[in-house]
Amino acid sequence: MYSYAVSEVITDDERERLILEHLPQVRLIARRIQERLPENISLEDLVSTGVIGLISAIDHFDPSHNVKLKTYAEYKIRGAILDSLRGLDWAPRQKRRKAKQIEAAITAAEQRLQRSPTEEETAAQLGISIDDYHQWLVEIRGLNVASLEYAGTDQGKDLLHYIPDEHESLPSALLERSELERLLAEGIDGIPAIERTVLSLYYHEELTLREIAQVVNLHESRISQLKSQAILRLRSHLSEQWPASRGMLTA
């Protein structure tokens, strides 16, 4: 793949070629985000915003950081789209409140049981039926667009802000990254096997919810529930183990 250093001046033709080369990546990321949002959120609007992120990535890319342009572009594209969604504030407050209640219930049940709670135990902690709990997971589906990149209080920062940059070689940065990776691995190990499978197929294998449903022989809506629940478990774990006072999740 073509690469260049920030210090180099690329021609308009080379810049345009790089943009066209990575447009499918923009559409893929936008489509994966859009499938978790209400129908009124236009895919083309997300793609347009993602292209802005792509252009920013191309203009600021520096291969001397040992990061591929495709990898760097993915963060910039996704970040641009997520920033635009936050600006819209499209999610009703009631849904955000339910997501926080579920996360708090998972944390409370986990502390009481000293293990990851089952769905039934989380529902009991909330004081609702298992059917109502499943419905809550469906309702908050769109809120989990950025949940793995974000944890902590409403004033927290995205974990996307902590990808390697020019300061990546600093001992403090390496230590923080290592610790975060350890905590994420620990959190993933602690969730039910089916939820680990769903996360792996979605984030690692990059399958859609429909494709995952076919792989594990469950309904697509159930996959959505499991994914939402798994992300809330990880958010709860990260919020508890990586508090805002440690600096990374503060404004």
Backbone torsions as a table, in degrees:
resi	resn	phi	psi	omega
1	MET	NA	140.8	-179.5
2	TYR	-64.7	139.5	177.1
3	SER	-144.7	162.4	179.8
4	TYR	-155.6	164.0	178.4
5	ALA	-94.4	154.1	-179.3
6	VAL	-57.9	-35.9	-176.5
7	SER	-68.4	-20.0	-179.6
8	GLU	-80.5	147.7	176.8
9	VAL	-100.7	119.2	179.6
10	ILE	-96.9	153.4	-179.9
11	THR	-77.5	164.0	177.9
12	ASP	-62.5	-35.5	179.4
13	ASP	-65.4	-42.3	179.5
14	GLU	-65.5	-40.7	179.1
15	ARG	-62.9	-44.5	179.9
16	GLU	-64.4	-38.4	179.8
17	ARG	-63.4	-41.6	179.3
18	LEU	-64.9	-39.3	178.6
19	ILE	-62.7	-47.6	-179.4
20	LEU	-64.5	-37.2	-179.4
21	GLU	-63.1	-33.2	-175.4
22	HIS	-102.3	3.8	178.4
23	LEU	-59.7	-40.2	177.1
24	PRO	-59.0	-33.7	177.6
25	GLN	-65.1	-39.8	177.6
26	VAL	-61.8	-47.2	-178.2
27	ARG	-65.2	-37.7	179.2
28	LEU	-63.4	-47.4	180.0
29	ILE	-63.8	-43.6	-180.0
30	ALA	-63.4	-40.4	-179.5
31	ARG	-65.9	-39.8	-179.0
32	ARG	-67.7	-34.5	177.3
33	ILE	-74.4	-41.3	-175.7
34	GLN	-65.3	-30.7	-177.7
35	GLU	-68.1	-13.5	178.7
36	ARG	-103.6	8.6	-176.6
37	LEU	-113.1	164.3	175.1
38	PRO	-58.9	155.7	-174.8
39	GLU	-64.5	-21.8	-177.9
40	ASN	-75.0	-8.3	176.8
41	ILE	-85.9	113.9	-174.5
42	SER	-74.5	134.1	176.8
43	LEU	-62.8	-41.0	-177.7
44	GLU	-65.1	-33.6	176.7
45	ASP	-65.3	-39.9	178.6
46	LEU	-66.5	-39.8	179.1
47	VAL	-63.2	-43.3	-179.8
48	SER	-60.4	-42.9	177.8
49	THR	-66.7	-39.4	178.9
50	GLY	-62.8	-34.9	178.7
51	VAL	-63.3	-35.8	177.1
52	ILE	-62.3	-42.4	176.8
53	GLY	-63.9	-39.2	178.6
54	LEU	-62.5	-45.7	180.0
55	ILE	-61.6	-40.7	177.6
56	SER	-61.8	-40.3	179.4
57	ALA	-64.1	-43.9	-179.4
58	ILE	-64.3	-40.8	-177.2
59	ASP	-70.7	-25.0	-175.5
60	HIS	-113.0	4.1	-176.4
61	PHE	-67.6	137.9	176.9
62	ASP	-137.6	105.6	-177.4
63	PRO	-64.1	-14.4	179.9
64	SER	-66.1	-13.9	177.7
65	HIS	-83.4	2.9	178.5
66	ASN	60.2	36.9	175.1
67	VAL	-122.4	132.3	179.5
68	LYS	-68.9	148.6	178.7
69	LEU	-59.3	-39.6	-179.9
70	LYS	-60.2	-41.2	179.5
71	THR	-66.9	-46.1	179.8
72	TYR	-63.6	-41.6	-179.6
73	ALA	-63.7	-37.4	-179.4
74	GLU	-59.2	-44.9	179.3
75	TYR	-64.7	-41.2	-178.2
76	LYS	-69.7	-39.1	179.2
77	ILE	-65.5	-51.7	-179.1
78	ARG	-62.1	-42.5	-180.0
79	GLY	-61.8	-42.0	179.6
80	ALA	-63.3	-42.1	-179.9
81	ILE	-66.3	-45.2	-179.5
82	LEU	-64.8	-38.7	177.4
83	ASP	-61.7	-39.5	179.9
84	SER	-67.5	-35.5	179.2
85	LEU	-69.1	-39.5	178.0
86	ARG	-62.7	-36.6	179.3
87	GLY	-65.7	-31.1	179.0
88	LEU	-72.2	-30.0	-177.1
89	ASP	49.6	51.6	-172.9
90	TRP	-77.0	-18.2	-175.2
91	ALA	-83.6	129.0	177.1
92	PRO	-59.8	146.8	-178.9
93	ARG	-60.5	-31.5	-179.1
94	GLN	-61.5	-39.2	178.9
95	LYS	-67.9	-41.4	178.8
96	ARG	-63.2	-38.2	179.8
97	ARG	-65.0	-40.6	178.8
98	LYS	-64.4	-40.2	179.0
99	ALA	-61.8	-42.0	179.4
100	LYS	-67.7	-36.0	178.5
101	GLN	-65.9	-41.2	178.8
102	ILE	-64.4	-45.5	-179.6
103	GLU	-61.0	-42.4	179.5
104	ALA	-66.3	-38.4	179.3
105	ALA	-65.7	-40.6	178.3
106	ILE	-62.1	-43.4	180.0
107	THR	-63.6	-46.0	-178.4
108	ALA	-64.7	-43.9	179.9
109	ALA	-66.3	-38.3	179.5
110	GLU	-64.3	-40.4	178.6
111	GLN	-67.6	-36.6	-178.4
112	ARG	-73.9	-39.3	-175.3
113	LEU	-92.8	-15.5	-176.9
114	GLN	61.0	34.8	175.9
115	ARG	-165.9	171.2	178.6
116	SER	-71.4	124.8	-176.7
117	PRO	-72.5	152.1	174.2
118	THR	-77.2	171.4	177.5
119	GLU	-61.0	-41.8	-179.6
120	GLU	-63.1	-39.3	-179.4
121	GLU	-70.7	-35.5	176.3
122	THR	-67.7	-41.7	177.8
123	ALA	-61.5	-41.7	179.0
124	ALA	-63.8	-38.1	177.9
125	GLN	-62.7	-34.3	178.5
126	LEU	-80.0	-17.5	-177.9
127	GLY	77.7	28.9	179.0
128	ILE	-127.7	167.5	179.0
129	SER	-75.7	162.8	179.4
130	ILE	-64.4	-34.8	177.7
131	ASP	-65.3	-41.8	178.1
132	ASP	-66.0	-37.4	178.7
133	TYR	-62.9	-43.5	177.1
134	HIS	-61.2	-38.3	178.8
135	GLN	-65.9	-38.1	176.6
136	TRP	-60.1	-43.0	-179.7
137	LEU	-62.3	-36.7	177.3
138	VAL	-67.0	-42.7	-176.3
139	GLU	-65.0	-33.2	-176.7
140	ILE	-93.1	9.9	-175.1
141	ARG	-48.8	-49.1	-176.1
142	GLY	-68.7	-18.7	-177.4
143	LEU	-73.4	-16.6	-174.8
144	ASN	-90.7	15.6	-179.2
145	VAL	-55.2	-41.6	-175.9
146	ALA	-118.7	20.9	-170.2
147	SER	-66.4	-30.8	179.1
148	LEU	-77.3	-18.9	177.8
149	GLU	-93.6	-4.7	-174.0
150	TYR	-135.5	137.5	175.2
151	ALA	-155.1	155.8	177.9
152	GLY	106.4	-153.5	-175.9
153	THR	-80.3	173.3	179.0
154	ASP	-62.0	-19.2	180.0
155	GLN	-94.3	9.4	-176.3
156	GLY	-72.6	167.0	176.4
157	LYS	-103.7	156.7	177.3
158	ASP	-72.3	143.4	174.4
159	LEU	-65.4	-19.4	176.6
160	LEU	-60.0	-25.8	179.7
161	HIS	-70.1	-8.8	-174.3
162	TYR	-111.3	20.4	172.6
163	ILE	-72.3	159.1	-176.3
164	PRO	-57.7	137.0	173.6
165	ASP	-137.2	-151.3	-177.0
166	GLU	-66.6	-13.8	-179.8
167	HIS	-100.2	11.7	-171.7
168	GLU	-63.3	-22.8	-177.3
169	SER	-87.5	-4.9	178.8
170	LEU	-64.8	138.3	179.9
171	PRO	-55.2	-38.9	-179.3
172	SER	-65.4	-38.6	179.3
173	ALA	-68.0	-42.4	179.0
174	LEU	-63.5	-39.2	179.6
175	LEU	-66.1	-44.5	-179.9
176	GLU	-63.0	-43.4	-179.9
177	ARG	-63.7	-43.3	179.2
178	SER	-62.3	-42.2	-179.2
179	GLU	-67.8	-41.1	178.8
180	LEU	-63.6	-42.8	177.9
181	GLU	-62.3	-39.4	178.6
182	ARG	-64.1	-43.3	-178.9
183	LEU	-67.3	-38.4	177.2
184	LEU	-64.7	-44.4	178.8
185	ALA	-62.4	-40.6	178.8
186	GLU	-63.5	-42.5	179.4
187	GLY	-65.5	-41.4	179.4
188	ILE	-65.5	-39.3	178.5
189	ASP	-62.8	-26.5	-175.4
190	GLY	-87.9	-7.7	-178.7
191	ILE	-92.7	159.9	-179.1
192	PRO	-55.8	151.1	-175.1
193	ALA	-58.0	-40.7	-177.5
194	ILE	-65.3	-34.9	179.0
195	GLU	-71.4	-36.9	175.2
196	ARG	-61.8	-41.1	-179.9
197	THR	-63.2	-45.1	-180.0
198	VAL	-61.1	-46.2	179.4
199	LEU	-63.0	-41.4	-179.7
200	SER	-63.9	-45.5	-179.8
201	LEU	-66.2	-34.9	-177.0
202	TYR	-78.3	-49.9	-173.6
203	TYR	-89.6	-33.7	-177.7
204	HIS	-90.9	-49.8	-179.4
205	GLU	-84.1	-13.8	178.1
206	GLU	60.1	40.6	174.4
207	LEU	-85.6	153.4	174.6
208	THR	-79.1	167.9	178.4
209	LEU	-60.1	-38.3	179.7
210	ARG	-64.7	-41.7	179.1
211	GLU	-67.1	-38.8	177.8
212	ILE	-64.1	-40.0	179.4
213	ALA	-58.4	-38.4	179.5
214	GLN	-71.1	-35.4	-178.5
215	VAL	-67.8	-46.3	-175.1
216	VAL	-96.6	1.7	175.9
217	ASN	61.2	46.6	174.3
218	LEU	-129.4	161.7	179.4
219	HIS	-69.3	148.5	-178.9
220	GLU	-57.7	-37.4	179.6
221	SER	-65.2	-33.9	178.1
222	ARG	-69.1	-38.3	176.5
223	ILE	-61.1	-41.5	178.5
224	SER	-61.4	-42.1	178.1
225	GLN	-61.6	-47.7	-178.1
226	LEU	-63.2	-39.6	179.5
227	LYS	-65.9	-45.4	178.8
228	SER	-60.0	-43.5	-178.5
229	GLN	-66.7	-40.8	179.3
230	ALA	-62.3	-42.4	-179.5
231	ILE	-66.0	-39.8	178.4
232	LEU	-66.1	-35.8	175.8
233	ARG	-61.3	-45.8	-178.6
234	LEU	-67.2	-38.8	176.7
235	ARG	-61.8	-42.6	179.1
236	SER	-61.5	-43.6	-178.9
237	HIS	-64.2	-45.7	-179.1
238	LEU	-66.7	-39.6	-179.7
239	SER	-63.2	-35.2	-178.5
240	GLU	-78.4	-40.5	-174.8
241	GLN	-88.9	-21.1	-177.7
242	TRP	-127.9	69.7	-175.3
243	PRO	-65.3	161.1	-177.2
244	ALA	-59.9	-27.3	-177.8
245	SER	-64.5	-15.6	-179.3
246	ARG	-80.6	-4.7	172.0
247	GLY	103.2	-36.0	-172.9
248	MET	-72.5	-29.8	-174.5
249	LEU	-105.6	20.2	177.2
250	THR	-105.8	159.9	-175.6
251	ALA	-72.3	NA	NA
